[in-house]
Amino acid sequence: MTATQTLLHIDASAQLEERSHTRKLTSSFIERWMSQRPQDRVIRRDIGRSPIPAIDQNWITAAFTTPEERTSSMIERLALSDQLVDEVIASDIIVMGVPMYNYGMPAALKGWIDQIARIGRTFSFDLGRGDVPIEPILSGKTLVILSARGEFGFDPGGMRAHMNALDPALAACAHYFGVAREDIHTITIEYQEFKDERYRRSVAQAEAAVSALAGQLAAHGRRAA
Ligand SMILES: Cc1cc2nc3c(=O)[nH]c(=O)nc-3n(C[C@H](O)[C@H](O)[C@H](O)COP(=O)(O)O)c2cc1C
């Protein structure tokens, strides 16, 4: 992997850096990566601090109007979405800090995904394809999800697996950002609310895993880890 890579660094935590586990993990990942590949580029999108607005009726009308038929107000309504999509297109690796809020993703991140899922830009829709009319347009990107949660047991087989509305939802939408399921890497801190030994171990394990993953991906490319 020699060509210059572009990382899209997204933080969805509403907390400031010193209070946020996920912000610390994304910073560590980027820092480790850049120490190995200082020539690479980082696009920063802090949606925790500057939340992405929810889509509304005008947005949907604009998005589903063909580009040639859009009025100037429709073009304006889609300007943020276009910018966010351009950032995804420009990136090779998306590094996302994602806290669990009320068993799902923060509203700011759902807002970002809703702005990214754009007909004609990130997916096409054709009923001629039968039962699978949606086809992603982007491909070949890697997604690194650095998450934290107060409770534990959200992985398959865990005591709260049935309550996990975060990881499956992100995986379901990843094709809109050009990411295949096998190119999603997830590292998670659990037990944050318990503040016990399990929590301390989980933080230490996540920090070590982030450093190892950043090192491997930076050295060998997206299928390395
Ligand atoms: C508004 C809010 C909702 C939360 N909901 C959950 C939840 O449903 N399940 C859980 O395990 N932890 C929950 N937590 C705990 C967070 O996931 C945990 O504090 C995590 O460390 C937040 O990420 P951050 O440290 O990067 O801000 C919640 C925290 C907040 C602030």
The ligand as a Tripos MOL2 file, in Angstrom:
@<TRIPOS>MOLECULE
LIG
   31    33     1     0     0
SMALL
NO_CHARGES

@<TRIPOS>ATOM
      1 C1        -27.4650    9.8730   26.5070 C.3       1 LIG1
      2 C2        -26.7580    8.5960   26.8450 C.ar      1 LIG1
      3 C3        -27.3860    7.3780   26.5990 C.ar      1 LIG1
      4 C4        -26.7210    6.1890   26.8820 C.ar      1 LIG1
      5 N1        -27.3400    4.9960   26.6150 N.ar      1 LIG1
      6 C5        -26.6820    3.8270   26.8410 C.ar      1 LIG1
      7 C6        -27.2830    2.5780   26.5290 C.ar      1 LIG1
      8 O1        -28.3780    2.4950   26.0220 O.2       1 LIG1
      9 N2        -26.5940    1.4490   26.7930 N.ar      1 LIG1
     10 C7        -25.3360    1.4670   27.3380 C.ar      1 LIG1
     11 O2        -24.7440    0.4190   27.5350 O.2       1 LIG1
     12 N3        -24.7370    2.6560   27.6330 N.ar      1 LIG1
     13 C8        -25.3810    3.8170   27.3900 C.ar      1 LIG1
     14 N4        -24.7720    5.0200   27.6910 N.ar      1 LIG1
     15 C9        -23.3780    5.0270   28.1840 C.3       1 LIG1
     16 C10       -22.4220    5.4020   27.0560 C.3       1 LIG1
     17 O3        -22.5070    4.5040   25.9820 O.3       1 LIG1
     18 C11       -21.0090    5.4600   27.6000 C.3       1 LIG1
     19 O4        -20.9620    6.4890   28.5830 O.3       1 LIG1
     20 C12       -19.9550    5.7270   26.5520 C.3       1 LIG1
     21 O5        -18.7000    5.7780   27.1800 O.3       1 LIG1
     22 C13       -20.2340    7.0400   25.7970 C.3       1 LIG1
     23 O6        -19.2320    7.2890   24.8450 O.3       1 LIG1
     24 P1        -18.2030    8.4890   25.0610 P.3       1 LIG1
     25 O7        -17.4350    8.1500   26.3260 O.co2     1 LIG1
     26 O8        -17.3170    8.4920   23.8650 O.co2     1 LIG1
     27 O9        -18.9850    9.7670   25.1780 O.co2     1 LIG1
     28 C14       -25.4270    6.2250   27.4350 C.ar      1 LIG1
     29 C15       -24.8190    7.4560   27.7020 C.ar      1 LIG1
     30 C16       -25.4690    8.6230   27.4120 C.ar      1 LIG1
     31 C17       -24.7910    9.9410   27.6750 C.3       1 LIG1
@<TRIPOS>BOND
     1     1     2 1
     2     2     3 ar
     3     2    30 ar
     4     3     4 ar
     5     4     5 ar
     6     4    28 ar
     7     5     6 ar
     8     6     7 ar
     9     6    13 1
    10     7     8 2
    11     7     9 ar
    12     9    10 ar
    13    10    11 2
    14    10    12 ar
    15    12    13 ar
    16    13    14 ar
    17    14    15 1
    18    14    28 ar
    19    15    16 1
    20    16    17 1
    21    16    18 1
    22    18    19 1
    23    18    20 1
    24    20    21 1
    25    20    22 1
    26    22    23 1
    27    23    24 1
    28    24    25 2
    29    24    26 1
    30    24    27 1
    31    28    29 ar
    32    29    30 ar
    33    30    31 1
@<TRIPOS>SUBSTRUCTURE
     1 LIG1         1 GROUP 0 **** ****
